[in-house]
């Protein structure tokens, strides 16, 4: 663990107790299992997006069964992509739970709250995905241009004060533990609420990148891995703000290019 990480409130790994290392291992293992499950249950028609040749014929419909399957897969995807990133915060809360006599909260409820938040996001993402399918019906060129607009919006959001404020919070787990840890330790309901709240900060950081994922291929393991790597770099690597701005510049540049020449991606 680097000095930079310690300054941001991430405890050095050598100071973690055996239960904390076990907790971190469980989160990583759960994420690994989620990657495998996501790859096996993902809907074939949602592995493509506006930017990668989405076909309306293979898109899921608005039926409840299709929506339920999408939502289940989405939550599994979010577990795969996000759980490792919240490990420092989870370890901090687990320390409070163990140190507080009579504490009723638990990291299980904290994690559940985090996934509840992302499940709600999935419920909103599904109609967006259906809307993308409708845009793809206009032809490959119009679909790519619509995807280019998503890239432009996502790139512009990287420079917004809200993005940077949420990113600071996600990069400083100690501050979140100090602010919300006691509530999470006090009761299961408190832990659930804190998990939802922490998910809100992650949503503030990542919602635009999730829109890019929907436009590129919501259930493509390759695009999931790419977006996960970007999110992790923003949150963990020194100079997270610089990475965020560089990504924003790249997204705006790519969006501008595709808006002018949609045939560059080979689908138009």
Secondary structure by P-SEA (a helix, b strand, c coil): ccaaaaaacccccccccaaaaaaaaaaaaaaaaaaaaaaaaccccccccccccccccccccccaaaaaaaaaaaaaaaaacccccaaaaaaaaaaaaaacccccccaaaaaaaaaaaaaaaaaaaaaaaaaaaaaacccaaaaaaaaaaaaaaaaaaaacaaaaaaaaaaacaaaaaaacaaaaaacaaaaaaaaaaaaaaaaaacaaaaaaaaaaccccaaaaaaaaaaaaaaccccaaaaaaaaaaaaaaaaaaaaaacccccccc
